[in-house]
C-alpha cells in the first residue's frame, strides 16, 4: 500500500514537471517572438529620433520590455520573479510604488504603519506583493484619469492589511457583486484566491469621495494553527 501511494505521488510530480516544462516552452515561444518584434520596432524608431525627451521615453520602454523578458524567463524556470521575502516586503513595495508612478505618470504615495519586530512569512509576503502589483495595474488600466493613487500597509502582530485607492472614475459595485465567480476579472479572481487561501478578507468598493478602494487583510497566523496552540 505504501509503495502504491509513493508511486502515485511520483507520477503526480512527474506530470506536474512535464506540464511546467510545456508551459515554459509556450511562454518562451509566444512571448519571445512578440518581445523581439517590439524591440526591433523600437530600435527603428530610436534610429529616427532626434528628440532627447522622446529618446528617454524609448529607453524607459526598452527597460520595461527587458524586465518583462527576464521575469518571464524566471517564471518559466520555476522561480518567483521579483517576489520579496517577508523581511524585504515593505521596502520592495515602496520601490514598486515609486517605479509604477514613474512608468504610469500618476502621482502615488506609499504609507506604512509597522509594528516593530513583526515579519510576515514569505508566503504572506508573496500574496501581498502580487496583490499590490495587480491593484496598481488595475488603477493604470481602469483609472488612467486619476490624479493620485495611494498604497498603505499596516502590519500588526496579528495581521497585515494593504489598501490601494485612487480618485479615478470608480466602478459599479452592484454589478461587480452580481458577477458569478467564473465571470470575475482574472486579476480580481487571482487576488481573491490568494487571500482566501491564507484565511483573509478581500474587498473592492467605491470611495465615498471619488474613485476605488481595494482592501486585503491577511492573518499572520493561519486559523488552524491558532486552534492547535
ZAKEBA-728243 format. One record per residue: residue in three letters; x, y, z of N, C-alpha, C in turn. Coordinates in steps of 0.2 Angstrom, whole numbers, plus 5000, padded with zeros to 4 digits. Example, Ala and Ser with C-alpha at 12.3 -4.5 7.8 and 13.67 -1.06 7.14 Angstrom:
<'ALA' <5066 4972 5039> <5062 4978 5039> <5066 4984 5039>>,
<'SER' <5064 4989 5035> <5068 4995 5036> <5064 5000 5039>>,
***
This chain:
<'UNK' <5004 4994 5000> <5000 5000 5000> <5004 5006 5000>>,
<'UNK' <5009 5006 5004> <5014 5012 5005> <5017 5013 4998>>,
<'UNK' <5020 5007 4995> <5023 5008 4989> <5019 5011 4983>>,
<'UNK' <5012 5009 4983> <5007 5011 4978> <5006 5019 4979>>,
<'UNK' <5006 5021 4985> <5005 5028 4987> <5011 5032 4984>>,
<'UNK' <5017 5029 4986> <5023 5033 4984> <5024 5033 4976>>,
<'UNK' <5022 5028 4973> <5022 5028 4965> <5017 5033 4963>>,
<'UNK' <5011 5033 4966> <5006 5038 4963> <5009 5045 4964>>,
<'UNK' <5012 5047 4970> <5015 5054 4971> <5020 5055 4966>>,
<'UNK' <5024 5050 4965> <5030 5051 4960> <5027 5053 4953>>,
<'UNK' <5021 5049 4951> <5018 5050 4945> <5015 5057 4944>>,
<'UNK' <5012 5060 4950> <5009 5066 4950> <5014 5072 4949>>,
<'UNK' <5020 5071 4953> <5025 5075 4952> <5028 5076 4945>>,
<'UNK' <5029 5070 4942> <5032 5069 4935> <5027 5073 4930>>,
<'UNK' <5020 5072 4931> <5016 5075 4927> <5016 5083 4928>>,
<'UNK' <5017 5085 4934> <5017 5092 4936> <5023 5095 4932>>,
<'UNK' <5029 5092 4933> <5035 5094 4930> <5035 5094 4922>>,
<'UNK' <5031 5089 4919> <5030 5089 4912> <5026 5095 4910>>,
<'UNK' <5021 5097 4914> <5016 5102 4912> <5020 5109 4913>>,
<'UNK' <5025 5109 4918> <5029 5115 4919> <5033 5116 4913>>,
<'UNK' <5036 5111 4911> <5041 5112 4905> <5038 5114 4899>>,
<'UNK' <5031 5111 4898> <5027 5113 4892> <5026 5121 4893>>,
<'UNK' <5023 5123 4899> <5022 5130 4900> <5028 5134 4898>>,
<'UNK' <5034 5132 4901> <5040 5136 4900> <5041 5137 4892>>,
<'UNK' <5040 5131 4889> <5042 5132 4881> <5037 5137 4878>>,
<'UNK' <5030 5136 4880> <5025 5140 4877> <5026 5148 4879>>,
<'UNK' <5028 5149 4885> <5030 5156 4887> <5036 5159 4883>>,
<'UNK' <5041 5155 4882> <5047 5157 4878> <5045 5158 4871>>,
<'UNK' <5041 5153 4868> <5040 5154 4861> <5035 5160 4859>>,
<'UNK' <5030 5160 4863> <5025 5165 4862> <5027 5172 4864>>,
<'UNK' <5029 5173 4870> <5032 5180 4872> <5038 5182 4869>>,
<'UNK' <5042 5177 4868> <5049 5179 4865> <5048 5182 4858>>,
<'UNK' <5044 5179 4854> <5043 5182 4847> <5040 5189 4847>>,
<'UNK' <5035 5190 4852> <5032 5197 4852> <5037 5202 4855>>,
<'UNK' <5041 5200 4860> <5045 5205 4863> <5051 5207 4858>>,
<'UNK' <5053 5202 4855> <5059 5203 4850> <5056 5208 4844>>,
<'UNK' <5050 5207 4842> <5047 5211 4837> <5046 5218 4839>>,
<'UNK' <5044 5219 4846> <5043 5226 4848> <5050 5229 4849>>,
<'UNK' <5055 5225 4851> <5061 5228 4852> <5064 5230 4845>>,
<'UNK' <5063 5227 4840> <5065 5229 4833> <5062 5235 4831>>,
<'UNK' <5055 5235 4832> <5051 5241 4830> <5054 5247 4834>>,
<'UNK' <5055 5246 4841> <5058 5251 4845> <5065 5254 4842>>,
<'UNK' <5069 5249 4840> <5076 5251 4838> <5075 5255 4831>>,
<'UNK' <5070 5254 4827> <5069 5258 4821> <5067 5265 4823>>,
<'UNK' <5062 5265 4828> <5060 5272 4830> <5066 5276 4833>>,
<'UNK' <5070 5273 4837> <5075 5276 4840> <5080 5279 4835>>,
<'UNK' <5081 5275 4830> <5086 5277 4825> <5084 5283 4821>>,
<'UNK' <5077 5285 4821> <5075 5291 4818> <5073 5296 4823>>,
<'UNK' <5075 5295 4829> <5073 5300 4834> <5079 5305 4836>>,
<'UNK' <5077 5311 4835> <5082 5316 4837> <5080 5321 4843>>,
<'UNK' <5074 5319 4846> <5072 5322 4852> <5074 5319 4858>>,
<'UNK' <5078 5322 4862> <5081 5319 4868> <5075 5317 4873>>,
<'UNK' <5070 5320 4874> <5065 5318 4878> <5061 5312 4876>>,
<'UNK' <5060 5312 4869> <5057 5306 4867> <5062 5300 4867>>,
<'UNK' <5068 5301 4866> <5073 5296 4866> <5073 5293 4873>>,
<'UNK' <5072 5297 4878> <5072 5295 4885> <5066 5290 4887>>,
<'UNK' <5060 5292 4884> <5054 5288 4884> <5055 5281 4881>>,
<'UNK' <5059 5281 4875> <5060 5275 4872> <5065 5270 4876>>,
<'UNK' <5070 5274 4879> <5074 5270 4884> <5070 5267 4890>>,
<'UNK' <5065 5270 4892> <5061 5268 4898> <5057 5261 4895>>,
<'UNK' <5054 5262 4889> <5050 5257 4886> <5055 5250 4885>>,
<'UNK' <5061 5252 4883> <5066 5246 4882> <5067 5243 4889>>,
<'UNK' <5068 5247 4894> <5070 5244 4901> <5064 5240 4903>>,
<'UNK' <5058 5242 4902> <5052 5238 4904> <5051 5232 4900>>,
<'UNK' <5052 5232 4894> <5052 5226 4890> <5058 5221 4892>>,
<'UNK' <5064 5223 4894> <5069 5219 4896> <5067 5216 4903>>,
<'UNK' <5064 5220 4907> <5062 5217 4914> <5057 5212 4913>>,
<'UNK' <5052 5213 4908> <5047 5208 4907> <5050 5202 4904>>,
<'UNK' <5055 5202 4900> <5058 5196 4897> <5061 5192 4902>>,
<'UNK' <5065 5196 4906> <5069 5192 4912> <5064 5189 4917>>,
<'UNK' <5059 5192 4918> <5054 5189 4923> <5050 5184 4920>>,
<'UNK' <5049 5184 4914> <5045 5178 4911> <5050 5172 4911>>,
<'UNK' <5056 5174 4909> <5061 5168 4909> <5062 5165 4916>>,
<'UNK' <5062 5169 4921> <5062 5167 4928> <5056 5162 4930>>,
<'UNK' <5050 5165 4928> <5044 5161 4930> <5044 5155 4926>>,
<'UNK' <5046 5155 4920> <5046 5148 4916> <5051 5143 4919>>,
<'UNK' <5056 5146 4922> <5061 5141 4926> <5059 5139 4933>>,
<'UNK' <5053 5141 4935> <5050 5140 4941> <5052 5144 4947>>,
<'UNK' <5055 5150 4945> <5057 5155 4950> <5052 5160 4951>>,
<'UNK' <5052 5163 4957> <5047 5168 4959> <5050 5175 4957>>,
<'UNK' <5049 5177 4951> <5052 5183 4949> <5050 5189 4953>>,
<'UNK' <5056 5192 4956> <5055 5198 4959> <5051 5198 4966>>,
<'UNK' <5049 5192 4968> <5045 5191 4974> <5049 5192 4980>>,
<'UNK' <5048 5197 4985> <5052 5198 4991> <5050 5193 4996>>,
<'UNK' <5055 5192 5001> <5054 5188 5007> <5050 5192 5012>>,
<'UNK' <5048 5189 5017> <5044 5193 5022> <5048 5199 5025>>,
<'UNK' <5055 5199 5026> <5059 5204 5028> <5060 5210 5023>>,
<'UNK' <5059 5208 5017> <5060 5213 5011> <5054 5216 5009>>,
<'UNK' <5048 5214 5011> <5042 5216 5008> <5041 5223 5008>>,
<'UNK' <5041 5226 5014> <5039 5234 5014> <5044 5238 5010>>,
<'UNK' <5050 5237 5010> <5055 5241 5006> <5053 5239 4998>>,
<'UNK' <5052 5233 4997> <5051 5231 4990> <5044 5235 4987>>,
<'UNK' <5039 5235 4991> <5033 5238 4990> <5034 5246 4988>>,
<'UNK' <5038 5249 4993> <5040 5256 4992> <5043 5257 4985>>,
<'UNK' <5048 5253 4983> <5051 5253 4977> <5046 5252 4971>>,
<'UNK' <5042 5247 4972> <5037 5246 4967> <5032 5252 4965>>,
<'UNK' <5030 5255 4971> <5025 5261 4970> <5029 5266 4966>>,
<'UNK' <5035 5268 4968> <5039 5273 4965> <5040 5271 4958>>,
<'UNK' <5042 5265 4956> <5043 5263 4949> <5036 5264 4945>>,
<'UNK' <5030 5262 4948> <5024 5262 4945> <5022 5270 4943>>,
<'UNK' <5024 5274 4948> <5022 5281 4947> <5026 5284 4941>>,
<'UNK' <5033 5282 4941> <5037 5284 4935> <5034 5281 4929>>,
<'UNK' <5032 5275 4928> <5030 5272 4922> <5023 5275 4920>>,
<'UNK' <5019 5275 4925> <5012 5277 4923> <5011 5284 4923>>,
<'UNK' <5014 5288 4927> <5013 5295 4927> <5008 5298 4932>>,
<'UNK' <5005 5294 4936> <5000 5296 4941> <5004 5296 4948>>,
<'UNK' <5004 5302 4951> <5007 5303 4957> <5004 5297 4962>>,
<'UNK' <5009 5294 4966> <5007 5289 4970> <5011 5289 4977>>,
<'UNK' <5007 5288 4982> <5010 5288 4989> <5010 5282 4992>>,
<'UNK' <5016 5280 4996> <5016 5274 4999> <5017 5276 5007>>,
<'UNK' <5012 5273 5011> <5012 5274 5018> <5013 5267 5021>>,
<'UNK' <5016 5267 5027> <5017 5261 5031> <5016 5262 5038>>,
<'UNK' <5013 5258 5041> <5012 5258 5049> <5014 5251 5051>>,
<'UNK' <5020 5251 5054> <5023 5244 5056> <5023 5243 5063>>,
<'UNK' <5022 5237 5066> <5024 5235 5072> <5031 5232 5073>>,
<'UNK' <5035 5235 5076> <5042 5233 5077> <5043 5226 5078>>,
<'UNK' <5048 5223 5075> <5049 5216 5076> <5045 5211 5073>>,
<'UNK' <5039 5213 5069> <5035 5208 5066> <5037 5208 5059>>,
<'UNK' <5038 5201 5057> <5039 5200 5050> <5035 5195 5047>>,
<'UNK' <5031 5196 5042> <5026 5191 5039> <5030 5185 5036>>,
<'UNK' <5027 5180 5035> <5030 5174 5032> <5031 5176 5024>>,
<'UNK' <5035 5172 5021> <5037 5173 5014> <5030 5172 5010>>,
<'UNK' <5026 5167 5012> <5020 5165 5008> <5015 5171 5009>>,
<'UNK' <5015 5174 5015> <5010 5180 5015> <5013 5186 5011>>,
<'UNK' <5020 5187 5012> <5023 5192 5008> <5022 5192 5000>>,
<'UNK' <5022 5186 4998> <5021 5185 4991> <5014 5187 4989>>,
<'UNK' <5009 5185 4993> <5002 5186 4992> <5001 5194 4992>>,
<'UNK' <5004 5197 4997> <5003 5205 4997> <5007 5208 4991>>,
<'UNK' <5013 5206 4989> <5016 5209 4984> <5012 5208 4977>>,
<'UNK' <5010 5202 4976> <5006 5201 4970> <4999 5205 4970>>,
<'UNK' <4996 5206 4976> <4990 5210 4976> <4991 5217 4974>>,
<'UNK' <4997 5220 4977> <4999 5227 4976> <5000 5228 4968>>,
<'UNK' <5004 5223 4965> <5006 5223 4958> <4999 5223 4954>>,
<'UNK' <4995 5219 4956> <4988 5218 4952> <4984 5224 4953>>,
<'UNK' <4984 5227 4959> <4980 5233 4961> <4982 5239 4957>>,
<'UNK' <4988 5240 4957> <4991 5246 4953> <4990 5245 4946>>,
<'UNK' <4991 5239 4943> <4989 5238 4936> <4982 5240 4934>>,
<'UNK' <4977 5238 4939> <4970 5240 4938> <4969 5247 4938>>,
<'UNK' <4973 5251 4942> <4972 5258 4943> <4975 5261 4936>>,
<'UNK' <4980 5258 4933> <4983 5261 4927> <4978 5259 4921>>,
<'UNK' <4975 5253 4921> <4971 5251 4916> <4964 5254 4916>>,
<'UNK' <4961 5255 4922> <4954 5257 4923> <4953 5264 4926>>,
<'UNK' <4958 5267 4928> <4958 5274 4931> <4963 5278 4929>>,
<'UNK' <4965 5278 4922> <4970 5282 4919> <4969 5289 4920>>,
<'UNK' <4963 5292 4922> <4962 5299 4923> <4963 5301 4930>>,
<'UNK' <4965 5296 4934> <4966 5298 4941> <4971 5303 4942>>,
<'UNK' <4970 5307 4947> <4976 5312 4948> <4980 5310 4954>>,
<'UNK' <4979 5304 4957> <4983 5302 4963> <4981 5295 4964>>,
<'UNK' <4986 5291 4967> <4984 5284 4970> <4988 5284 4976>>,
<'UNK' <4986 5279 4980> <4990 5278 4987> <4990 5270 4988>>,
<'UNK' <4995 5268 4991> <4996 5261 4994> <4998 5262 5001>>,
<'UNK' <4994 5259 5006> <4995 5259 5013> <4996 5252 5015>>,
<'UNK' <5001 5251 5019> <5002 5244 5023> <5002 5245 5030>>,
<'UNK' <4998 5241 5033> <4998 5241 5041> <4999 5234 5043>>,
<'UNK' <5004 5234 5047> <5007 5227 5050> <5006 5227 5057>>,
<'UNK' <5003 5222 5060> <5002 5221 5067> <5005 5214 5069>>,
<'UNK' <5004 5212 5075> <5006 5206 5077> <5002 5200 5075>>,
<'UNK' <4995 5202 5073> <4990 5198 5071> <4989 5197 5064>>,
<'UNK' <4990 5203 5060> <4988 5203 5053> <4992 5208 5049>>,
<'UNK' <4991 5208 5043> <4994 5213 5038> <4988 5215 5034>>,
<'UNK' <4988 5222 5033> <4982 5224 5029> <4985 5229 5023>>,
<'UNK' <4983 5228 5017> <4985 5233 5012> <4979 5236 5009>>,
<'UNK' <4980 5242 5008> <4974 5246 5005> <4977 5250 4999>>,
<'UNK' <4974 5249 4993> <4975 5253 4987> <4970 5257 4985>>,
<'UNK' <4971 5263 4984> <4965 5268 4982> <4967 5273 4977>>,
<'UNK' <4962 5275 4973> <4963 5280 4968> <4957 5285 4968>>,
<'UNK' <4958 5291 4964> <4952 5295 4964> <4950 5295 4956>>,
<'UNK' <4950 5290 4953> <4948 5289 4946> <4940 5289 4946>>,
<'UNK' <4938 5286 4940> <4930 5286 4939> <4927 5281 4943>>,
<'UNK' <4930 5276 4946> <4927 5272 4951> <4923 5266 4946>>,
<'UNK' <4919 5262 4950> <4915 5257 4946> <4909 5255 4950>>,
<'UNK' <4905 5251 4946> <4898 5250 4949> <4899 5244 4954>>,
<'UNK' <4898 5245 4960> <4899 5239 4965> <4894 5234 4965>>,
<'UNK' <4888 5236 4963> <4882 5232 4962> <4883 5227 4957>>,
<'UNK' <4885 5229 4951> <4887 5225 4945> <4893 5220 4947>>,
<'UNK' <4898 5223 4951> <4903 5218 4952> <4901 5213 4957>>,
<'UNK' <4897 5214 4962> <4895 5209 4967> <4890 5204 4963>>,
<'UNK' <4887 5206 4958> <4882 5202 4954> <4886 5197 4950>>,
<'UNK' <4892 5198 4948> <4896 5193 4944> <4897 5187 4947>>,
<'UNK' <4896 5181 4943> <4897 5175 4946> <4905 5174 4946>>,
<'UNK' <4908 5169 4950> <4915 5169 4951> <4918 5167 4944>>,
<'UNK' <4915 5163 4940> <4919 5162 4933> <4919 5168 4929>>,
<'UNK' <4915 5173 4930> <4915 5179 4926> <4919 5185 4929>>,
<'UNK' <4922 5184 4935> <4926 5189 4938> <4932 5190 4933>>,
<'UNK' <4934 5197 4934> <4941 5198 4930> <4946 5194 4933>>,
<'UNK' <4950 5191 4928> <4955 5187 4930> <4960 5189 4936>>,
<'UNK' <4962 5195 4935> <4966 5198 4941> <4963 5198 4947>>,
<'UNK' <4956 5200 4947> <4952 5201 4954> <4952 5194 4957>>,
<'UNK' <4950 5189 4952> <4949 5182 4954> <4956 5179 4957>>,
<'UNK' <4961 5181 4954> <4968 5179 4957> <4969 5182 4964>>,
<'UNK' <4967 5188 4965> <4968 5191 4972> <4964 5188 4977>>,
<'UNK' <4958 5187 4975> <4953 5184 4979> <4956 5177 4981>>,
<'UNK' <4958 5173 4977> <4961 5166 4978> <4967 5167 4983>>,
<'UNK' <4971 5171 4982> <4977 5172 4986> <4975 5173 4993>>,
<'UNK' <4970 5178 4994> <4968 5180 5001> <4964 5174 5004>>,
<'UNK' <4960 5171 5000> <4956 5166 5003> <4960 5160 5005>>,
<'UNK' <4965 5158 5002> <4970 5153 5003> <4973 5154 5010>>,
<'UNK' <4974 5160 5012> <4978 5162 5018> <4973 5164 5024>>,
<'UNK' <4966 5163 5022> <4962 5164 5028> <4960 5171 5029>>,
<'UNK' <4961 5176 5024> <4960 5183 5024> <4953 5185 5022>>,
<'UNK' <4953 5192 5021> <4947 5195 5018> <4949 5200 5013>>,
<'UNK' <4945 5201 5008> <4946 5205 5002> <4940 5209 5000>>,
<'UNK' <4941 5215 4998> <4935 5219 4996> <4937 5224 4991>>,
<'UNK' <4933 5226 4986> <4934 5232 4982> <4928 5236 4982>>,
<'UNK' <4928 5242 4984> <4922 5246 4985> <4924 5253 4982>>,
<'UNK' <4918 5257 4980> <4919 5264 4978> <4921 5268 4984>>,
<'UNK' <4925 5273 4983> <4927 5278 4988> <4921 5283 4989>>,
<'UNK' <4920 5285 4995> <4914 5290 4996> <4915 5296 4992>>,
<'UNK' <4922 5299 4992> <4923 5305 4988> <4923 5303 4981>>,
<'UNK' <4927 5299 4978> <4928 5298 4971> <4933 5292 4970>>,
<'UNK' <4932 5288 4966> <4937 5283 4964> <4936 5276 4967>>,
<'UNK' <4941 5272 4968> <4940 5265 4971> <4945 5263 4976>>,
<'UNK' <4943 5259 4981> <4947 5257 4986> <4947 5249 4986>>,
<'UNK' <4953 5246 4986> <4954 5239 4987> <4957 5238 4994>>,
<'UNK' <4955 5233 4997> <4957 5231 5004> <4958 5224 5004>>,
<'UNK' <4964 5222 5007> <4966 5215 5008> <4969 5214 5015>>,
<'UNK' <4966 5210 5019> <4968 5208 5026> <4970 5201 5027>>,
<'UNK' <4976 5199 5029> <4978 5193 5029> <4981 5191 5036>>,
<'UNK' <4978 5186 5040> <4981 5185 5046> <4988 5182 5046>>,
<'UNK' <4992 5184 5051> <4999 5181 5051> <4999 5174 5054>>,
<'UNK' <4994 5172 5057> <4994 5165 5060> <4987 5162 5057>>,
<'UNK' <4988 5157 5053> <4983 5153 5050> <4978 5151 5055>>,
<'UNK' <4971 5151 5054> <4966 5149 5059> <4967 5142 5062>>,
<'UNK' <4969 5137 5057> <4970 5131 5060> <4976 5130 5065>>,
<'UNK' <4981 5134 5063> <4987 5134 5068> <4986 5137 5074>>,
<'UNK' <4981 5142 5075> <4979 5146 5081> <4975 5141 5085>>,
<'UNK' <4971 5136 5082> <4967 5132 5086> <4972 5126 5089>>,
<'UNK' <4977 5124 5086> <4981 5119 5088> <4985 5121 5094>>,
<'UNK' <4987 5128 5095> <4991 5131 5100> <4988 5130 5107>>,
***
